[in-house]
Amino acid sequence: MLTVRPARPDDAPAIAALMNAVDVVEIGRPETEPAEVASDLADPATDLAHDSWLALDGERPVGYAVLWDGGEDAPAPELREDGGVTVDADHYVLPQAQEVGERLLDLLEGRALERARAAGGSHAVVHLNLNIEPTFDTARLAARGWSQVRRYHVMTRALSPATDRAPDPRPGLTLRSCEDEADRRTAHALVQEAMAEHFGHRARSYEQWLNLLGTEGFDWSLVWIAALAGEGDVAVAVTRDNRAAMGWVSTLAVRKEQRGKGLGGHLLRHAFAVYAARGRDTIGLGVDTLNSSNALALYEAHGMAKDYAVVTWEQQVHPQG
C-alpha cells in the first residue's frame, strides 16, 4: 500500500538510502551522505510538516519531495519583477515509481502556490534540479509545462601530493582560515556580496547561512579568506571534507571588482594542495555553465572536468492553473 506523509528528522537514513538508489541509476555510484540529509532535515529554515512528502510502499521509501526555505527561520521571499515568488524544490523517485513522482509534483506545485500567495506574489516559480538523465521521465515534466532554464556541471579533478602543492606566494596576498567567529562572519559577508548576482542565490543572514552549512562538526579550517594589501578581504573559498567520494568546494566567491586577477585560481590551487595533503585523491564542485564570472573556464583551466550534468527545470504555477 502506498502512503504519503511529511518527512521527519528520524527519516534521514531511509531518505539517504532512497537518494543513493537514485544516484546509482543516474551516475553509477552512491553519492549522498546520510549526515548531510540529517542536517537538511534538521534545518529550522525548512518546514517539514507542510513542505515535505515521503512516499512509502509499505515501509519502503519510493519517492521524496521537499520545498526549501519555508520555515520561520528561512530567508524572506523575494518578489520577482513578474510578480512571482521563486520556490526551490527537490524531487526523488525510483524508476518504477513514475506515478508516485507525478503525485509528488502535484503536492509540491500546490504547496508552492500557497507559499507564493502568502508572500504576496501572484504565482509561484518553482525550480527543480535534476540529473540530465534522471530516474523520473522528463517527458512527464514537459507535459506538465516544466521547461529547462539552466544547466550545471559537477566537475572533478584527480589529486596527488606529489603534484598538487601549495601555490607560490603572491606579493600582497594572504590567506587565512576561519576558526575565529569574526572571520566566519567575514566569510558570510563575502559570500553574500560576491554571489548576489548569481542565478538562484538567496540572501541569507549569518544564522541562516550557518544552518545551511550544517555546522555541527563543520571544519572551519577548510574555509579560507583571501586578503589583498590595500584592498582588504576580497575572496573566500568554502570547502568541506565530509563526503566519502571526494573533497568538495561548496563556494568559491570573489568580489566583483577583484575578478580577473587570479584570486579564484589561487584559492582553487590552495584547496587542491590542502586536500591532497589530507589524503584525498579527488576534489569536486558544482558550477553554473552560464555563470557571469566565467567560472566554468576557470575550473577547466585548472584541470577540472565534467563528471555529470544537472539541469534546472522551471514551472510557473498560477492560481488559474
C-alpha positions in Angstrom: 0.0 0.0 0.0 1.3 3.5 -0.9 1.2 6.2 1.7 2.5 9.7 1.6 3.3 11.7 4.7 5.6 14.5 5.8 9.2 13.6 6.4 10.6 13.6 9.9 14.2 14.1 11.1 14.4 10.4 12.0 13.7 9.5 8.4 17.2 10.7 7.4 18.7 7.2 6.9 15.8 6.0 4.8 15.7 9.1 2.7 19.5 8.9 2.2 19.1 5.3 1.1 16.5 6.4 -1.5 18.7 9.2 -2.8 21.6 6.8 -3.1 19.5 4.3 -5.0 18.7 7.2 -7.4 22.4 8.2 -7.5 23.3 4.7 -8.6 20.9 4.8 -11.5 21.8 8.3 -12.6 25.6 8.5 -12.1 26.6 4.9 -11.4 27.6 5.3 -7.7 26.0 6.4 -4.4 26.9 10.0 -3.5 24.5 11.1 -0.8 25.9 11.3 2.7 23.3 10.5 5.4 24.8 13.2 7.6 24.0 15.8 5.0 20.4 14.6 4.8 20.1 14.7 8.5 21.4 18.2 8.6 18.9 19.3 5.9 16.0 17.7 7.8 17.1 19.5 11.0 17.4 22.9 9.3 14.9 25.3 11.0 14.5 27.1 7.7 12.6 24.1 6.3 9.0 23.4 7.3 8.9 19.6 7.1 5.3 19.4 8.3 4.0 21.4 5.3 6.8 21.3 2.7 7.9 17.7 2.5 6.4 14.5 1.3 7.8 10.9 1.8 6.1 8.3 -0.3 6.2 4.8 1.2 5.4 1.5 -0.5 4.7 -0.4 2.8 7.8 0.6 4.8 10.0 1.2 1.7 10.6 4.8 0.5 10.0 5.1 -3.2 9.8 8.8 -3.5 10.6 12.0 -1.7 10.0 15.7 -2.4 10.7 18.9 -0.4 10.3 22.6 -0.8 13.1 24.6 0.8 13.2 27.8 2.8 9.6 27.7 4.1 10.2 27.7 7.8 10.2 30.5 10.3 14.0 30.9 10.1 14.1 31.0 6.3 15.1 34.0 4.2 12.3 36.3 3.4 10.7 35.5 0.0 11.7 37.9 -2.8 9.0 39.2 -5.2 10.1 38.9 -8.8 9.5 41.6 -11.4 6.7 39.5 -12.9 5.0 39.3 -9.5 6.0 35.7 -8.9 7.9 34.1 -5.9 10.7 31.6 -6.5 10.5 28.4 -4.6 13.2 25.8 -4.8 12.3 22.1 -4.7 13.9 18.6 -4.7 12.2 15.5 -6.1 13.5 11.9 -6.0 11.7 8.8 -7.2 12.7 5.2 -8.0 12.5 4.4 -11.7 9.5 2.1 -11.2 7.6 4.8 -9.3 6.6 7.2 -12.1 3.0 7.7 -10.9 4.4 8.4 -7.4 6.6 11.1 -9.0 3.5 12.7 -10.6 1.7 12.7 -7.3 4.6 14.4 -5.5 4.7 17.0 -8.2 1.0 17.7 -7.7 1.7 18.2 -4.0 4.8 20.4 -4.3 3.2 22.6 -7.0 0.1 23.2 -5.0 2.1 24.0 -1.9 4.5 26.3 -3.8 1.5 28.3 -5.0 0.2 28.6 -1.4 3.6 29.9 -0.3 3.8 32.4 -3.1 0.4 33.8 -2.4 1.1 34.0 1.3 4.2 36.1 0.4 2.2 38.5 -1.7 3.0 37.0 -5.0 0.7 36.4 -7.9 2.2 33.0 -8.8 4.9 30.5 -7.9 8.1 30.0 -10.0 9.3 26.5 -8.9 12.9 25.5 -9.6 13.9 21.8 -9.5 17.4 20.5 -10.1 17.6 17.1 -11.8 20.3 15.0 -13.3 20.4 15.4 -17.1 19.1 11.8 -17.3 17.0 11.5 -14.2 15.1 8.5 -12.9 11.9 10.5 -13.4 10.6 10.6 -17.0 11.3 14.2 -18.2 8.6 13.8 -20.8 6.2 13.9 -17.9 7.7 17.1 -16.7 7.4 18.7 -20.1 3.8 17.6 -20.4 3.1 19.4 -17.2 4.6 22.6 -18.5 8.0 22.4 -17.0 11.0 23.7 -19.0 14.7 23.7 -18.8 16.2 27.1 -17.8 19.8 26.3 -16.5 22.5 23.7 -16.7 25.1 22.9 -14.1 28.2 20.7 -14.3 29.6 18.7 -11.4 33.3 18.8 -12.1 36.1 16.8 -10.5 39.9 16.6 -10.6 42.3 14.0 -9.5 44.7 15.0 -6.7 48.2 13.9 -5.8 50.6 15.1 -3.0 53.5 14.9 -5.5 52.0 17.4 -8.0 49.4 19.4 -6.0 51.5 21.6 -3.8 50.7 25.0 -2.3 50.7 27.8 -4.9 53.7 30.2 -4.8 53.1 33.2 -2.6 51.8 36.3 -4.3 53.0 39.7 -3.2 50.3 41.4 -1.1 48.0 38.3 -1.0 47.4 36.4 2.3 45.1 33.5 3.1 43.6 32.7 6.5 41.2 30.1 7.8 38.0 30.8 9.7 38.2 29.3 13.1 37.6 32.7 14.6 34.0 33.9 14.9 34.8 37.3 13.3 36.4 35.6 10.3 33.3 33.4 9.9 31.1 36.5 9.7 33.5 38.0 7.2 33.3 34.8 5.1 29.5 35.0 5.2 29.6 38.7 4.1 31.9 37.9 1.2 29.6 35.0 0.0 26.5 37.2 0.2 28.2 40.1 -1.7 30.0 38.1 -4.4 27.2 35.7 -5.1 24.4 38.2 -5.1 24.0 38.4 -8.9 24.3 34.6 -9.5 21.3 32.6 -10.6 19.4 31.0 -7.7 21.2 32.9 -5.0 19.2 33.6 -1.8 20.2 36.4 0.6 20.7 34.8 4.0 21.5 36.2 7.4 24.6 34.9 9.2 22.5 32.5 11.3 20.6 31.2 8.2 23.9 30.6 6.4 25.2 28.6 9.4 22.1 26.5 9.3 22.6 25.9 5.6 26.1 24.7 6.1 25.0 22.3 8.9 27.7 23.5 11.2 27.7 20.5 13.6 31.1 19.0 13.1 31.9 21.6 10.3 35.6 22.1 9.9 36.3 25.8 9.7 39.9 25.3 9.0 38.8 24.4 5.5 37.3 27.8 4.8 39.8 30.4 3.6 39.6 34.1 3.2 41.9 35.9 0.7 43.1 39.4 1.6 44.9 41.9 -0.6 47.1 44.6 0.7 45.3 47.9 0.5 42.1 46.2 -0.6 41.1 44.1 2.5 39.2 40.8 2.3 38.4 40.1 -1.4 37.6 36.4 -1.8 36.5 33.3 0.0 36.5 29.5 -0.5 34.1 27.4 1.5 35.1 23.7 1.3 34.2 20.6 3.2 35.7 17.1 3.7 32.6 15.2 4.8 31.9 13.2 1.6 33.1 9.7 1.1 33.8 10.1 -2.6 35.8 13.3 -2.6 36.6 16.7 -1.1 34.1 19.4 -2.0 34.3 23.1 -2.8 30.9 24.4 -1.8 31.5 28.1 -2.7 34.3 30.0 -4.4 33.5 33.7 -4.4 35.5 36.8 -5.5 34.2 40.3 -5.1 33.2 41.7 -8.5 35.8 44.5 -8.7 38.6 42.0 -7.9 37.8 39.4 -10.5 40.2 38.6 -13.3 43.3 38.9 -11.0 43.9 35.2 -10.5 42.4 35.2 -6.9 39.9 32.4 -7.7 42.6 30.3 -9.2 45.0 30.8 -6.3 42.3 29.7 -3.8 41.5 26.7 -6.0 45.1 25.6 -6.1 45.3 26.1 -2.4 42.4 23.8 -2.0 44.0 21.2 -4.3 47.1 21.2 -2.1 45.3 21.0 1.2 43.1 18.1 0.2 45.9 16.2 -1.5 47.9 16.6 1.8 44.8 15.2 3.7 45.0 12.1 1.6 42.2 12.9 -0.8 42.6 11.7 -4.4 39.7 13.6 -5.9 38.1 17.0 -5.4 34.8 18.3 -6.9 32.4 21.2 -7.2 29.3 22.3 -9.0 29.2 25.2 -11.5 26.5 27.1 -13.4 27.6 26.8 -17.0 26.2 30.3 -17.7 27.9 31.9 -14.6 28.5 35.5 -15.4 32.0 35.4 -13.9 33.1 32.7 -16.4 33.8 30.2 -13.6 33.5 27.2 -15.9 36.5 28.3 -17.9 38.5 28.9 -14.7 37.8 25.4 -13.5 38.6 23.8 -16.8 41.9 25.8 -16.9 42.8 24.2 -13.6 42.3 20.7 -14.8 38.8 20.1 -13.7 36.4 18.1 -16.0 32.7 17.4 -16.1 31.7 14.3 -14.1 27.9 14.7 -14.8 25.4 17.4 -15.6 22.4 18.7 -13.8 19.5 20.7 -15.3 17.3 23.3 -13.5 13.7 22.8 -14.6 11.2 25.6 -14.0 7.4 25.6 -13.6 5.2 28.7 -13.2 2.2 27.8 -11.1 -0.7 30.2 -11.4 -4.0 30.3 -9.5 -5.9 29.6 -12.6 -3.8 26.6 -13.4 
